[in-house]
Amino acid sequence: MSTMKNIVFTLGLLFSMMLSLASLGQNKHEVEYEQLIEMIGRQNFIFEAQRVSPQGGRQIDVVGDNYTLKITEEEAEAFLPFFGRAFTGSYGDTEGGIKFKELMQNVEFKKNDKKHRVIFKFTVRSPKDTYDCTLNISRGGFATLSINSQKKSSISYTGRVYEADQENE
């Protein structure tokens, strides 16, 4: 009989430990999500592309090539590759890719507390093109950047988002 009590006691103890560990993991996810919201809300972060998905094409791995989108309080600076179709081009334009350093317009910041995601949208008007950018960011900093352009086909990038202060770490 005492062996049965020991087994029941041990199982009860293990069950309570598993519940407490599960709640700790959930609290960790909540903390990561809150940190993400704060970072995006400060608008001082960097998206670093790891893969490119051109419209109608295969994914292209660009890890380590330092393709980024930097967001500051009012400005966005992009240095991203472009693979796809350009509808118009400028005579003598030898620069490819998506490159701009302009003020952001129509900035939107939405939270999805249920899915622990943040959506950050903005528009940039450069002398060469207009870009509608949407960053869909999950806790942990995993992100997808979609860019719609007036002069190029749509393209999306997957990568990571981190605070601009951590750039040199």
Sine and cosine of phi, psi and omega as CSV:
sin_phi,cos_phi,sin_psi,cos_psi,sin_omega,cos_omega
0.00,0.00,-0.65,0.76,-0.01,-1.00
-0.93,0.37,-0.48,0.88,0.06,-1.00
-0.91,0.42,-0.65,0.76,0.03,-1.00
-0.90,0.44,-0.65,0.76,0.03,-1.00
-0.90,0.44,-0.65,0.76,0.02,-1.00
-0.90,0.44,-0.64,0.76,0.00,-1.00
-0.92,0.40,-0.71,0.71,0.01,-1.00
-0.89,0.45,-0.68,0.73,0.02,-1.00
-0.89,0.46,-0.70,0.71,-0.01,-1.00
-0.90,0.44,-0.69,0.72,0.03,-1.00
-0.90,0.44,-0.66,0.75,0.04,-1.00
-0.89,0.46,-0.67,0.74,0.02,-1.00
-0.90,0.44,-0.70,0.71,0.03,-1.00
-0.89,0.46,-0.66,0.75,0.01,-1.00
-0.89,0.46,-0.69,0.72,0.00,-1.00
-0.92,0.38,-0.57,0.82,0.06,-1.00
-0.92,0.40,-0.65,0.76,0.02,-1.00
-0.91,0.42,-0.63,0.77,0.04,-1.00
-0.90,0.44,-0.67,0.74,-0.01,-1.00
-0.93,0.37,-0.61,0.79,0.06,-1.00
-0.92,0.40,-0.62,0.78,0.03,-1.00
-0.90,0.44,-0.65,0.76,0.01,-1.00
-0.93,0.36,-0.55,0.84,0.08,-1.00
-0.89,0.45,-0.67,0.74,0.04,-1.00
-0.89,0.46,-0.65,0.76,0.01,-1.00
-0.92,0.39,-0.64,0.77,0.04,-1.00
-0.90,0.44,-0.60,0.80,0.04,-1.00
-0.88,0.47,-0.67,0.74,0.03,-1.00
-0.89,0.45,-0.65,0.76,0.03,-1.00
-0.89,0.46,-0.68,0.73,0.00,-1.00
-0.90,0.44,-0.71,0.71,0.03,-1.00
-0.86,0.51,-0.66,0.75,-0.01,-1.00
-0.91,0.41,-0.69,0.73,0.03,-1.00
-0.89,0.45,-0.64,0.77,0.05,-1.00
-0.90,0.43,-0.63,0.78,0.04,-1.00
-0.89,0.46,-0.71,0.70,0.00,-1.00
-0.87,0.50,-0.69,0.72,0.01,-1.00
-0.89,0.45,-0.72,0.70,-0.04,-1.00
-0.89,0.46,-0.73,0.69,-0.02,-1.00
-0.93,0.36,-0.61,0.80,0.02,-1.00
-0.89,0.45,-0.53,0.85,0.04,-1.00
-0.97,0.26,-0.28,0.96,-0.02,-1.00
0.79,0.61,0.80,0.60,0.07,-1.00
-0.60,-0.80,0.96,0.28,-0.08,-1.00
-0.55,-0.84,0.18,-0.98,-0.02,-1.00
-0.78,-0.63,0.72,-0.70,0.18,-0.98
-0.98,-0.19,0.80,-0.60,0.05,-1.00
-0.92,-0.40,0.88,-0.47,-0.05,-1.00
-0.96,0.30,0.67,-0.75,0.08,-1.00
-0.90,-0.45,-0.49,0.87,0.04,-1.00
-0.63,-0.78,0.54,-0.84,0.04,-1.00
-0.89,-0.46,0.70,-0.71,0.05,-1.00
-0.85,-0.52,1.00,-0.04,0.04,-1.00
-0.94,0.35,0.41,-0.91,0.02,-1.00
-0.91,0.42,0.85,-0.52,0.03,-1.00
0.96,0.27,0.29,0.96,-0.02,-1.00
-0.76,-0.65,0.03,-1.00,0.02,-1.00
-0.99,0.17,0.40,-0.92,0.08,-1.00
-0.94,0.35,0.57,-0.82,-0.01,-1.00
-0.84,-0.54,0.78,-0.62,-0.02,-1.00
-0.99,0.14,0.83,-0.56,0.00,-1.00
-0.80,-0.60,0.40,0.92,-0.01,-1.00
-0.86,0.51,0.74,-0.68,0.05,-1.00
1.00,0.08,-0.05,1.00,-0.01,-1.00
-1.00,0.04,-0.01,1.00,0.07,-1.00
0.87,0.50,0.67,0.74,0.12,-0.99
-1.00,0.03,0.86,-0.51,-0.15,-0.99
-0.68,-0.73,0.32,-0.95,0.22,-0.98
-0.80,-0.60,0.90,-0.43,-0.01,-1.00
-0.98,-0.21,0.76,-0.65,0.02,-1.00
-0.91,-0.42,0.81,-0.59,0.16,-0.99
-0.90,-0.43,-0.10,-0.99,-0.11,-0.99
-0.79,0.62,-0.68,0.74,-0.07,-1.00
-0.82,-0.58,-0.16,0.99,-0.19,-0.98
-0.84,-0.54,0.52,-0.86,0.12,-0.99
-0.84,-0.54,0.69,-0.73,0.03,-1.00
-0.79,-0.61,0.87,-0.49,-0.05,-1.00
-0.90,-0.43,0.66,-0.75,0.19,-0.98
-0.67,-0.75,1.00,0.03,-0.13,-0.99
-0.77,-0.64,0.55,-0.84,0.05,-1.00
-0.97,0.24,0.40,-0.92,0.08,-1.00
-0.76,-0.65,0.80,-0.60,0.10,-1.00
-0.80,-0.59,0.91,-0.42,-0.02,-1.00
0.33,-0.94,-0.39,-0.92,-0.10,-1.00
-0.97,-0.26,0.76,-0.65,0.12,-0.99
-0.99,-0.17,0.77,-0.63,-0.05,-1.00
-0.99,0.15,-0.54,0.84,0.06,-1.00
-0.63,-0.77,0.35,-0.94,0.05,-1.00
-0.59,-0.81,0.36,-0.93,0.03,-1.00
-0.99,-0.11,0.60,-0.80,0.03,-1.00
-0.89,0.47,0.76,-0.65,0.04,-1.00
0.98,0.17,0.07,1.00,0.01,-1.00
-0.98,0.22,0.94,-0.34,-0.04,-1.00
-0.98,-0.21,-0.11,0.99,0.00,-1.00
-1.00,0.05,0.80,-0.60,0.10,-1.00
-0.99,-0.15,-0.13,-0.99,0.06,-1.00
0.98,0.19,-0.11,-0.99,0.06,-1.00
-0.92,-0.39,0.94,-0.35,-0.05,-1.00
-0.73,-0.68,0.79,-0.61,0.10,-1.00
-0.32,-0.95,0.36,-0.93,0.14,-0.99
-0.57,-0.82,1.00,-0.04,-0.15,-0.99
-0.63,-0.78,0.24,-0.97,0.11,-0.99
-0.94,0.34,0.61,-0.79,0.05,-1.00
-0.99,0.10,0.60,-0.80,0.07,-1.00
-0.81,-0.58,0.35,-0.94,0.04,-1.00
0.78,0.63,0.71,0.70,-0.04,-1.00
-0.95,0.31,0.76,-0.65,0.07,-1.00
-0.79,-0.61,0.62,-0.79,0.00,-1.00
-0.72,-0.70,0.92,-0.39,-0.03,-1.00
-0.84,-0.54,0.61,-0.79,0.05,-1.00
-0.92,-0.38,0.59,-0.81,0.16,-0.99
-0.86,-0.52,1.00,-0.04,-0.09,-1.00
-0.90,0.44,-0.52,0.86,-0.04,-1.00
-0.92,0.38,-0.68,0.73,-0.03,-1.00
-1.00,-0.10,-0.03,1.00,-0.04,-1.00
0.83,0.56,0.77,0.63,0.02,-1.00
-0.80,-0.60,0.44,-0.90,0.07,-1.00
-0.81,-0.59,0.69,-0.72,0.06,-1.00
-0.90,-0.44,0.82,-0.58,-0.02,-1.00
-0.85,-0.52,0.90,-0.44,-0.03,-1.00
-0.87,-0.49,0.52,-0.85,0.09,-1.00
-0.29,-0.96,0.24,-0.97,0.06,-1.00
-0.85,-0.53,0.63,-0.78,0.07,-1.00
-0.81,-0.59,0.76,-0.65,0.08,-1.00
-0.93,-0.36,0.94,-0.33,0.05,-1.00
-0.98,-0.22,0.20,-0.98,0.03,-1.00
-0.87,0.49,-0.43,0.90,-0.06,-1.00
-1.00,-0.07,-0.45,0.90,-0.13,-0.99
-0.23,-0.97,0.17,-0.99,0.12,-0.99
-0.89,-0.46,0.75,-0.67,-0.05,-1.00
-0.85,-0.53,0.79,-0.61,0.16,-0.99
-0.98,-0.19,0.89,-0.46,-0.11,-0.99
-0.91,-0.41,0.69,-0.72,0.06,-1.00
-0.75,-0.66,0.87,-0.50,0.08,-1.00
-0.96,-0.27,0.85,-0.53,0.06,-1.00
-0.94,-0.34,0.94,-0.35,-0.18,-0.98
-0.88,-0.48,0.76,-0.66,0.07,-1.00
-0.97,-0.24,0.27,-0.96,0.00,-1.00
-0.86,0.51,0.51,-0.86,-0.10,-1.00
1.00,-0.03,-0.14,0.99,0.08,-1.00
1.00,0.03,0.07,1.00,0.05,-1.00
-0.95,0.31,0.70,-0.71,-0.14,-0.99
-0.55,-0.83,0.41,-0.91,0.14,-0.99
-0.83,-0.56,0.79,-0.62,0.04,-1.00
-0.94,-0.35,0.85,-0.53,0.07,-1.00
-0.93,-0.36,0.73,-0.68,-0.01,-1.00
-0.81,-0.58,0.82,-0.57,0.11,-0.99
-0.94,-0.34,0.74,-0.67,-0.07,-1.00
-0.84,-0.54,0.40,-0.92,0.08,-1.00
-0.98,0.19,-0.45,0.89,-0.11,-0.99
-0.93,-0.37,-0.04,1.00,-0.02,-1.00
-0.69,-0.72,0.35,-0.94,0.07,-1.00
-0.93,0.36,0.38,-0.93,-0.01,-1.00
-0.90,0.43,0.46,-0.89,-0.01,-1.00
-0.50,-0.86,0.48,-0.88,0.07,-1.00
-0.72,-0.70,0.42,-0.91,-0.05,-1.00
-0.76,-0.65,0.59,-0.81,0.17,-0.99
-0.91,-0.42,0.53,-0.85,-0.02,-1.00
0.02,-1.00,-0.50,-0.87,-0.06,-1.00
-0.80,-0.59,0.49,-0.87,0.08,-1.00
-0.91,-0.42,0.68,-0.73,0.06,-1.00
-0.54,-0.84,0.29,-0.96,-0.02,-1.00
-0.91,0.42,0.60,-0.80,-0.02,-1.00
-0.88,0.48,-0.49,0.87,0.00,-1.00
-0.92,0.40,-0.36,0.93,-0.03,-1.00
-1.00,-0.02,0.14,0.99,-0.12,-0.99
-0.84,0.55,-0.65,0.76,-0.08,-1.00
-1.00,-0.06,0.10,0.99,-0.02,-1.00
-0.99,0.11,0.00,0.00,0.00,0.00
